[in-house]
Amino acid sequence: MQSILVLTDFSDVALQAAKYAVRLAARLQCNRVLLLNAYQSLEPIANVPVSPELPIIQANPDELYKGSSSQLEVLRKRLEPEAAGITIETLAEDDILEEAVKRVVAREHAGLVVAGIADKSNLEKFLVGSHSIRIMENCEYPLVIVPEDSRLLLPQRILLAVDFEVLREGKALPGLVTLLNSLQPEALFAVNVAGDDEYSPEAKQDIAQMHQLLEKYPVTFHYLKKDDVTEGITDFATANNIALIIALHEKKGLLATLFQKSVSKQLAWNSNVPLLILPA
């Protein structure tokens, strides 16, 4: 992996994510970390589309760039003592965060994006959402979401949240194998959470294929009966001192997003363990 891209708004949550990214870079033998701050010098009032009837707020782009660059430099120096052998670079981009991330990932060949997420009430989630969640919904690159209250442990004990429907398509398998080869976990827990229904013949075939795929790793397999998939995974992570959860996230259309819960999104909001999302 050539580079890890870290998103920051200079909050304590973002600092936690940046510290985790530096440690993760060392684990992945990645020698370059990029710190990105995206700001907007041109922004519609109330964050609605620009129209002839609606004025826009124009900030001084030079001043915003200087302020962003200055704070990035402070953050870079703060991280340097923990980044032996790792080059830390900074990027200040005048753009919407999601667009800036897409552009920088392509331009800088970043293999992983790291972002923090703050603990919010259900009302806050509904009203304002989160940059990390919005990026996750549309990302086509691996994304690590670091919760505000997470412990910064090396990812030696890893939980793989198994969704047989997503695995069956096979799109995420090359990325998953590459990632596990790089992380070299001391213990891998493959966890599938289902209701009380018996596994179908198709699911039993999926189980056999998963065992074959993961047998070269120090893996144990766990099949849990629980209606709430997110709760099952988070409870298991707590009980087994998990340091990183890996989940495969399938990008869905608007209607599917509205009417179907995303386990990856629920994990991002509710887990206190860093979550690595692989696009499927």
KENU-57104 format. One line per field, with one value per residue (C-alpha): residue in three letters; x, y, z. Coordinates in Angstrom, 2 decimals. Layout:
BEGIN
r: ALA,... $
u: X,... $
v: Y,... $
w: Z,... $
***
This chain:
BEGIN
r: MET,GLN,SER,ILE,LEU,VAL,LEU,THR,ASP,PHE,SER,ASP,VAL,ALA,LEU,GLN,ALA,ALA,LYS,TYR,ALA,VAL,ARG,LEU,ALA,ALA,ARG,LEU,GLN,CYS,ASN,ARG,VAL,LEU,LEU,LEU,ASN,ALA,TYR,GLN,SER,LEU,GLU,PRO,ILE,ALA,ASN,VAL,PRO,VAL,SER,PRO,GLU,LEU,PRO,ILE,ILE,GLN,ALA,ASN,PRO,ASP,GLU,LEU,TYR,LYS,GLY,SER,SER,SER,GLN,LEU,GLU,VAL,LEU,ARG,LYS,ARG,LEU,GLU,PRO,GLU,ALA,ALA,GLY,ILE,THR,ILE,GLU,THR,LEU,ALA,GLU,ASP,ASP,ILE,LEU,GLU,GLU,ALA,VAL,LYS,ARG,VAL,VAL,ALA,ARG,GLU,HIS,ALA,GLY,LEU,VAL,VAL,ALA,GLY,ILE,ALA,ASP,LYS,SER,ASN,LEU,GLU,LYS,PHE,LEU,VAL,GLY,SER,HIS,SER,ILE,ARG,ILE,MET,GLU,ASN,CYS,GLU,TYR,PRO,LEU,VAL,ILE,VAL,PRO,GLU,ASP,SER,ARG,LEU,LEU,LEU,PRO,GLN,ARG,ILE,LEU,LEU,ALA,VAL,ASP,PHE,GLU,VAL,LEU,ARG,GLU,GLY,LYS,ALA,LEU,PRO,GLY,LEU,VAL,THR,LEU,LEU,ASN,SER,LEU,GLN,PRO,GLU,ALA,LEU,PHE,ALA,VAL,ASN,VAL,ALA,GLY,ASP,ASP,GLU,TYR,SER,PRO,GLU,ALA,LYS,GLN,ASP,ILE,ALA,GLN,MET,HIS,GLN,LEU,LEU,GLU,LYS,TYR,PRO,VAL,THR,PHE,HIS,TYR,LEU,LYS,LYS,ASP,ASP,VAL,THR,GLU,GLY,ILE,THR,ASP,PHE,ALA,THR,ALA,ASN,ASN,ILE,ALA,LEU,ILE,ILE,ALA,LEU,HIS,GLU,LYS,LYS,GLY,LEU,LEU,ALA,THR,LEU,PHE,GLN,LYS,SER,VAL,SER,LYS,GLN,LEU,ALA,TRP,ASN,SER,ASN,VAL,PRO,LEU,LEU,ILE,LEU,PRO,ALA $
u: 0.00,1.52,-0.41,-3.07,-5.34,-6.56,-9.49,-9.35,-11.42,-8.96,-11.38,-10.41,-12.26,-10.16,-6.97,-7.90,-8.36,-5.03,-3.16,-4.79,-3.87,-0.20,-0.18,-2.07,0.43,3.26,1.32,0.66,4.26,2.97,5.49,3.27,0.32,-1.60,-3.58,-6.50,-8.58,-11.38,-12.95,-15.40,-14.84,-18.10,-21.14,-24.89,-26.86,-28.40,-26.49,-29.07,-28.35,-27.46,-30.22,-30.62,-32.90,-30.53,-27.35,-24.16,-21.60,-18.19,-15.26,-11.70,-10.16,-6.59,-7.31,-9.09,-6.18,-3.64,-5.67,-6.15,-2.46,-1.34,-3.52,-2.43,1.19,0.47,-1.22,1.65,4.20,2.01,1.93,5.61,6.92,4.74,5.53,9.06,9.91,6.61,6.40,3.46,2.24,-0.58,-3.28,-5.68,-8.46,-11.17,-14.06,-16.90,-15.33,-16.71,-15.43,-12.04,-11.61,-12.41,-9.95,-7.12,-7.53,-7.16,-4.34,-2.26,-3.00,-4.24,-5.05,-6.97,-8.98,-9.26,-11.89,-13.20,-16.78,-18.27,-20.86,-24.21,-27.77,-30.36,-31.80,-28.41,-27.82,-31.13,-30.67,-27.02,-25.66,-21.88,-19.23,-17.84,-21.21,-21.84,-18.42,-19.04,-22.30,-20.52,-16.93,-15.19,-12.09,-11.37,-12.44,-11.57,-13.98,-12.48,-15.01,-14.43,-14.09,-12.13,-8.92,-5.99,-4.99,-3.00,-5.37,-4.16,-7.59,-9.89,-13.58,-14.82,-18.56,-19.77,-22.67,-23.06,-25.05,-22.25,-19.49,-21.33,-20.91,-17.15,-16.31,-14.84,-12.80,-9.53,-9.45,-10.24,-7.46,-4.94,-5.91,-5.67,-2.29,-1.03,-2.51,-1.38,-3.80,-2.90,-6.54,-9.34,-12.97,-15.36,-18.80,-22.17,-25.27,-28.64,-32.13,-33.59,-34.10,-32.04,-29.30,-30.44,-28.51,-27.12,-25.90,-24.28,-22.35,-21.31,-20.05,-17.91,-16.41,-15.71,-13.89,-11.74,-11.00,-9.90,-8.26,-4.71,-5.32,-5.57,-9.36,-12.27,-15.85,-18.86,-22.53,-24.73,-28.51,-29.76,-32.39,-30.32,-27.20,-25.44,-25.99,-24.72,-21.50,-20.83,-21.51,-19.15,-16.48,-16.68,-16.60,-13.58,-11.44,-11.64,-9.35,-10.79,-14.05,-14.05,-17.36,-18.21,-20.44,-22.58,-23.51,-27.28,-29.65,-31.73,-34.83,-32.80,-31.02,-34.33,-36.10,-33.31,-31.01,-27.30,-25.39,-22.19,-23.83,-25.28,-21.87,-20.25,-22.74,-22.82,-19.49,-16.64,-14.17,-12.53,-14.45,-12.83,-15.31,-14.48,-16.61,-18.40 $
v: 0.00,3.30,5.85,6.24,9.28,10.75,13.17,15.91,18.87,19.44,18.11,15.70,12.96,13.60,13.60,10.17,8.91,10.40,8.70,5.40,5.88,6.32,3.10,1.30,2.54,0.95,-2.33,-2.29,-1.28,1.88,4.73,7.68,9.28,12.19,14.57,16.14,19.11,20.10,23.52,25.53,29.14,29.20,27.86,28.39,29.66,26.80,24.27,24.21,24.41,27.77,29.56,33.11,33.97,32.59,34.45,32.60,33.15,33.96,33.60,34.66,31.54,32.67,33.18,29.82,28.08,29.71,28.79,25.20,24.78,26.23,23.87,20.92,21.72,21.81,18.41,16.99,18.02,16.57,13.17,13.03,11.56,8.48,8.17,6.79,5.92,7.33,10.50,12.73,15.17,17.71,18.69,21.65,21.42,23.98,21.64,19.55,16.80,13.88,15.33,16.21,12.66,11.10,13.38,12.91,9.11,8.92,11.45,10.20,6.47,6.17,2.57,3.38,6.32,6.93,9.13,9.68,9.57,11.20,9.62,11.21,10.82,9.34,12.82,14.24,11.34,12.05,15.82,16.27,12.84,12.48,13.13,9.64,7.98,9.94,9.00,5.35,5.33,6.27,5.11,2.86,2.47,0.86,3.15,2.94,4.69,5.36,5.97,8.80,6.46,3.63,2.22,2.61,-1.05,-2.72,-4.82,-8.19,-9.57,-8.99,-9.69,-10.29,-9.65,-12.19,-11.44,-14.46,-12.58,-10.04,-12.66,-14.74,-12.00,-12.23,-8.59,-7.93,-11.14,-9.97,-6.85,-8.87,-11.37,-8.60,-6.80,-9.89,-10.76,-7.27,-7.17,-10.68,-10.96,-13.05,-14.13,-13.82,-14.33,-14.91,-14.08,-14.60,-13.41,-14.79,-15.27,-18.57,-19.89,-22.86,-22.23,-22.92,-25.35,-22.29,-20.80,-24.10,-24.02,-20.44,-21.59,-24.30,-21.81,-19.31,-21.94,-22.76,-19.10,-18.31,-21.56,-20.20,-17.59,-18.21,-18.22,-19.47,-19.49,-18.34,-18.61,-16.58,-16.65,-13.12,-10.94,-7.76,-8.32,-5.16,-5.99,-9.52,-8.27,-5.52,-7.84,-10.44,-7.77,-6.63,-10.15,-11.15,-7.99,-7.29,-4.51,-4.12,-5.06,-5.66,-5.34,-5.55,-2.69,-2.99,0.34,0.50,2.65,5.39,3.26,0.44,2.94,4.34,1.06,-1.32,-0.98,-1.05,-3.19,-1.33,2.01,0.73,-0.61,2.73,4.56,2.10,0.29,1.55,-0.51,0.82,-0.38,-1.14,-0.97,-2.81,-1.83,-4.78 $
w: 0.00,-1.11,0.94,3.62,3.40,6.71,6.82,9.43,10.58,13.47,16.08,18.87,16.99,13.88,15.97,17.33,13.77,12.65,15.50,14.58,10.93,11.79,13.80,11.06,8.46,10.43,10.62,6.86,6.07,4.42,4.56,3.57,5.37,3.83,6.03,4.15,5.25,2.87,3.27,1.16,0.24,-1.73,0.07,-0.40,2.55,4.53,2.39,-0.39,-4.13,-5.58,-7.49,-8.88,-5.96,-3.31,-2.39,-1.61,1.10,-0.35,2.01,1.23,-0.34,0.34,4.02,4.27,2.56,4.88,7.94,6.81,5.88,9.21,11.24,9.09,9.83,13.57,13.29,11.25,13.88,16.62,14.89,13.90,17.19,16.64,12.93,12.79,9.18,7.90,5.80,6.75,4.10,4.19,1.71,1.95,-0.65,-1.45,-2.21,-0.79,1.31,-0.69,-3.98,-2.50,-1.21,-4.60,-6.35,-3.85,-3.69,-7.48,-7.71,-4.79,-5.21,-1.64,-0.75,2.40,3.79,7.55,9.20,12.72,13.89,16.98,19.23,18.41,19.56,17.21,16.64,15.66,13.29,11.60,11.38,10.46,9.62,9.43,6.82,7.52,6.92,3.72,2.41,3.30,1.33,-1.89,-1.44,-3.90,-1.73,1.66,4.51,8.21,10.58,14.02,16.83,19.26,22.26,20.61,22.05,19.67,19.61,16.87,14.72,15.97,16.90,13.93,13.48,9.94,9.76,7.22,4.89,2.62,-0.02,-0.44,-0.32,-2.91,-5.51,-5.09,-5.86,-2.42,-2.12,-3.78,-1.60,1.52,0.86,0.12,3.32,5.53,4.01,4.92,8.43,9.38,12.32,15.33,15.55,12.99,14.00,11.09,12.48,10.81,12.65,11.57,12.98,14.13,10.59,9.48,6.94,3.39,1.14,-0.67,2.62,3.61,0.33,1.13,4.54,2.96,0.50,3.27,5.33,2.31,1.62,5.18,6.25,5.79,8.51,12.29,12.00,14.06,12.74,14.73,13.75,16.05,16.38,16.96,15.30,15.62,13.48,14.67,18.32,17.78,16.19,18.73,21.68,20.24,19.64,23.26,24.69,22.58,22.90,19.16,17.90,14.37,12.65,8.91,7.08,3.39,2.27,-0.82,-2.37,-2.79,-4.76,-3.15,-2.52,-1.00,1.21,2.44,3.13,4.10,7.09,6.38,8.88,7.99,8.75,12.03,13.04,12.23,14.45,17.34,17.63,19.81,17.76,14.58,11.52,8.18,5.30,2.09,-0.92,-2.48 $
***
